[in-house]
Amino acid sequence: LDLEATPLVELGRKRPNDTDRQLRSHLGRFGFSQQRAETKIAAMSGGEKARLLLALITCDRPHVLLLDEPTNHLDIASRESLIHAINDFKGAVVLISHDPHMIELTADRFWLVAKGRVEPYDGDMEAYRLSLLARDEGTKDADRANGSRSDRRDQRRLAAERRQALAPLRKSLAEVEARLNTLGSQKSEIESRLADPTMYENAGNAPVELRKQLAQIMRDLERVEETWLILHDDLERAQADA
């Protein structure tokens, strides 16, 4: 990244034939408002830079993203922003990570890399954590930690079914959170423009139109927040019942 450039300039270098509107529209999908799209990259947070990188590598609409430890050196807020961007990506994502929180919120299928092999893993993160504890304790009798082989197969099957059942709900929640972020950015941008005294110099009907837009965004925010609360409660109940 050219730290002295802006996201709009960086994206324009990759998509020189796109219009300004197309470039801004693509950046907007990753939470960049008009103001942030014109902010120097050097002044951005780690999460914004991570989202910008995702915006750049997805601008050609690839089918697959390969991400190796993408949350390294990111704070909590930046990690959450990255999770939203990954869940919003329409293609496939191959994610290599030691971040259990990110894995739980983004992964639909697990693959275990161990002993020189890569194999499908049917358990969930809790089953994996228990297997690591058993290994670290030097347990030789796997049945002591996991029961019989038949029981282990049943546990893996149930864990996979539980994860698959919750996946659509988690995805819907992530989509709603992404919508909240977008509306929040739009709200901040309009409020910033309305607070600028130069806006009212020969502005005509522009301030009135902006206030109308702001009122609509506030209504949309209230509606989407209600949807988020419902989905969040549904997910908590589903996890408790699982």
Long-range contacts (C-beta under 8 A, 24 or more apart in sequence): 1-41, 1-49, 1-52, 1-53, 2-41, 3-40, 3-41, 3-42, 4-40, 4-41, 4-42, 5-40, 5-41, 6-37, 6-38, 6-39, 6-40, 6-41, 7-32, 7-36, 7-37, 7-38, 7-39, 7-41, 7-52, 7-55, 8-37, 8-38, 10-41, 10-52, 10-56, 11-55, 11-56, 11-59, 14-56, 14-59, 14-60, 15-59, 26-55, 26-59, 27-55, 28-182, 28-185, 29-55, 29-88, 30-54, 30-55, 30-85, 30-88, 31-81, 31-84, 31-85, 31-178, 31-181, 31-182, 31-185, 32-185, 33-185, 33-186, 33-188, 33-189, 34-189, 35-188, 35-189, 35-192, 36-185, 45-75, 45-77, 45-78, 46-73, 46-74, 46-75, 46-78, 47-74, 47-75, 47-77, 47-78, 47-79, 47-80, 47-81, 47-82, 48-78, 48-81, 50-74, 50-78, 50-81, 50-82, 50-85, 51-81, 51-82, 51-85, 54-82, 54-85, 54-86, 54-89, 58-89, 58-91, 61-91, 62-91, 63-91, 63-92, 64-91, 64-92, 64-93, 64-94, 65-89, 65-91, 65-92, 65-93, 65-94, 66-94, 66-96, 67-93, 67-94, 67-95, 67-96, 67-97, 68-96, 69-96, 69-97, 69-98, 69-99, 70-95, 70-97, 70-102, 71-97, 71-99, 71-102, 81-181, 83-174, 84-174, 84-177, 84-178, 84-181, 85-178, 87-170, 87-171, 87-174, 87-175, 87-178, 88-174, 88-175, 88-178, 100-125, 100-129, 105-170, 105-174, 108-163, 108-164, 108-167, 122-156, 122-157, 122-159, 122-160, 123-155, 123-156, 123-159, 123-160, 124-159, 124-160, 124-162, 124-163, 126-159, 127-155, 127-156, 127-159, 162-242, 165-238, 165-242, 166-235, 166-238, 166-239, 166-242, 169-231, 169-234, 169-235, 169-238, 170-235, 172-231, 173-228, 173-231, 173-232, 173-235, 176-224, 176-227, 176-228, 176-231, 177-228, 179-224, 180-221, 180-224, 180-225, 180-228, 183-217, 183-220, 183-221, 183-224, 184-221, 186-217, 187-214, 187-217, 187-218, 187-221, 190-214, 190-217
